[in-house]
Amino acid sequence: MPNVSFKSLDKISGPLIFVKGVDNAAYGEMVEIKLPNGERRQGQVLDTSKGLAIVQVFGSTLGLNTTGTSTTFLGETAQLAVSDEMLGRVFDGLGNPKDNGPKIVSKEKFDLVGAGINPYSREEPSEFIQTGISNIDGMNTLVRGQKLPIFSASGLPHNLLASQIARQAKVLGTEENFSVVFAAIGITSEESNFFIKQFEESGSLERTA
């Protein structure tokens, strides 16, 4: 159902909006939301049943109303344009630049709602990633393709540790370019600025997205 628009909402409830008359919306489909003042926001279909689509708004629903807010169902799921130009840049959760730089333009796009990976079909990880943290490198060795959970409590320097790992990480025994994708969920603006400052001052931002 590509680019089908509706001129009103049925209901607004918290971060959700309800749109009637939607027959063929798909789960995970992206939605463009136009406010009465012309501002545009994005959302995603969470559920659809009997012509009613439930859309989660990315961001606040402040300023939306049922009569003056229009929605356009884009007929595609969330995608991210990927390019080497992302290195040294800062983005929000939707892949939009947060550093006042230009938008990434690339023919290569990846669907953010990808299928799960069968662990039995993956190659056995063997490339050691040196973090520069002796307890990790010696006792909980990190290899490429592996997740590294860090559990912490309030008041402990987990942000400093995470930034240190991202700054120092490298693959030993190879000359290939090694880049870091650093993603943070649920952090404050102060914490976000801390990470950016750490990467800028250390010079590691050039190889980090």
C-alpha positions in Angstrom: 0.0 0.0 0.0 2.4 2.7 -1.2 1.9 6.3 -0.1 -1.7 6.2 1.0 -2.7 9.3 3.0 -5.5 10.0 5.6 -6.5 13.4 6.7 -7.6 12.7 10.3 -7.0 10.5 13.3 -9.5 8.4 15.2 -7.8 8.7 18.6 -4.6 9.7 20.3 -3.5 7.7 23.4 0.0 8.4 24.8 2.6 7.7 22.2 0.0 5.9 20.0 -2.3 7.2 17.3 -5.2 5.3 15.8 -6.2 5.7 12.1 -9.4 4.3 10.7 -10.1 3.1 7.1 -6.6 1.6 6.6 -7.1 -1.7 4.8 -3.7 -3.0 3.8 -1.2 -1.6 6.3 1.7 -3.9 7.2 3.3 -4.6 10.6 6.4 -2.4 10.9 5.4 -0.1 8.0 6.7 3.4 8.3 4.2 6.3 8.6 4.8 10.0 8.0 2.8 12.2 10.3 2.0 15.8 9.4 1.0 18.2 12.2 -1.4 21.1 11.8 1.5 23.5 11.9 3.3 21.7 9.0 5.8 19.9 11.2 6.5 16.3 10.2 7.2 13.3 12.4 7.6 9.6 11.9 5.9 6.6 13.2 5.6 2.9 12.7 2.6 0.5 12.5 2.3 -1.7 15.6 -1.0 -3.4 14.8 -3.8 -3.4 12.2 -7.2 -5.0 12.4 -10.5 -4.5 10.7 -9.4 -1.3 9.0 -7.9 0.3 12.2 -4.2 0.9 12.3 -2.3 1.6 15.5 0.8 3.7 14.9 3.6 4.4 17.4 4.9 8.0 17.1 8.6 8.4 17.3 8.9 11.3 19.7 6.2 13.3 21.4 2.6 13.4 20.4 2.4 17.0 21.6 0.8 19.2 19.0 -1.2 16.4 17.4 -5.0 16.5 17.2 -7.6 14.2 15.6 -8.9 16.7 13.0 -5.8 18.5 11.7 -3.2 15.7 11.7 -2.7 13.8 8.5 -0.8 10.5 8.1 0.8 8.9 5.0 1.6 5.2 5.0 4.8 4.8 3.1 4.6 1.1 2.1 8.0 0.3 3.4 9.7 -0.7 6.7 12.4 1.3 8.5 15.6 1.4 6.5 19.0 2.9 7.1 21.3 4.2 4.3 24.8 2.8 5.0 28.1 4.4 3.8 31.7 5.0 4.9 30.6 8.6 5.2 28.9 7.7 8.5 32.3 7.5 10.2 33.0 10.5 12.3 29.3 11.4 12.4 26.6 11.4 15.1 23.0 10.2 14.4 19.7 9.7 16.3 17.9 6.5 16.6 16.3 6.9 13.1 19.6 7.5 11.4 19.1 11.3 11.1 22.2 13.4 11.6 22.5 15.1 15.0 25.7 17.0 14.2 24.3 19.5 11.8 26.1 17.6 9.0 24.5 16.5 5.7 22.2 13.6 5.4 23.8 10.3 4.3 23.0 9.5 0.7 23.7 5.9 -0.3 22.3 3.4 -2.7 23.0 0.7 -0.1 20.2 0.5 2.4 19.5 -2.1 5.1 16.2 -3.0 6.6 16.2 -2.4 10.3 13.7 -5.1 10.9 15.9 -8.0 9.8 15.4 -11.7 10.3 17.2 -13.4 13.1 20.5 -15.1 12.5 20.8 -18.8 12.9 23.7 -19.2 15.3 24.6 -22.6 13.8 25.1 -21.0 10.3 27.7 -18.5 11.6 31.4 -19.0 11.3 33.2 -19.7 14.5 34.5 -16.3 15.8 38.3 -16.2 16.1 39.4 -12.6 15.7 40.5 -11.2 19.0 39.5 -7.6 19.7 41.8 -5.9 22.2 39.9 -3.5 24.4 42.8 -2.2 26.5 41.0 -3.3 29.6 43.1 -6.1 31.2 40.2 -7.8 33.0 38.3 -8.1 29.7 41.2 -9.0 27.5 42.5 -11.6 30.0 39.4 -13.1 31.6 36.5 -12.3 29.3 38.2 -12.1 25.9 36.2 -10.3 23.3 36.1 -11.6 19.7 34.5 -10.1 16.5 30.9 -11.0 16.3 30.4 -11.3 20.1 28.4 -9.1 22.4 30.0 -7.7 25.5 27.4 -7.1 28.3 28.4 -4.6 31.0 26.3 -4.6 34.1 26.6 -1.6 36.5 24.9 0.3 39.2 24.2 3.9 39.8 27.2 6.0 40.6 29.7 3.6 39.0 31.8 4.8 36.0 30.1 2.6 33.4 30.0 5.4 30.9 33.7 6.0 31.2 34.4 2.2 30.8 32.1 2.0 27.7 33.8 5.0 26.1 37.2 3.6 26.9 36.5 0.3 25.2 35.1 2.0 22.1 38.1 4.3 21.9 40.7 1.6 22.3 39.2 -1.4 20.6 41.3 -2.8 17.7 41.8 -6.2 16.0 45.3 -7.5 16.5 47.3 -9.1 13.7 45.5 -7.4 10.8 46.0 -4.3 8.7 42.4 -3.8 7.8 40.5 -0.7 8.8 38.6 -1.3 12.0 35.5 0.9 12.8 33.3 1.1 15.8 29.5 1.5 15.7 28.6 3.0 19.1 24.9 2.9 20.0 23.4 4.1 23.3 19.9 3.6 24.5 18.1 5.6 27.1 20.9 8.0 27.9 20.5 11.7 28.8 21.7 14.6 26.7 24.5 15.1 29.2 25.7 11.5 28.8 25.4 11.8 25.0 27.6 14.9 25.1 30.1 13.1 27.3 30.6 10.3 24.8 30.9 12.6 21.9 33.5 14.7 23.7 35.5 11.6 24.7 35.6 10.4 21.1 36.5 13.8 19.7 39.3 14.5 22.2 40.9 11.1 21.7 40.7 11.3 17.9 38.7 8.1 17.7 35.5 9.8 16.4 37.0 9.5 12.8 36.6 5.7 12.9 33.3 5.7 14.9 29.7 6.1 14.0 
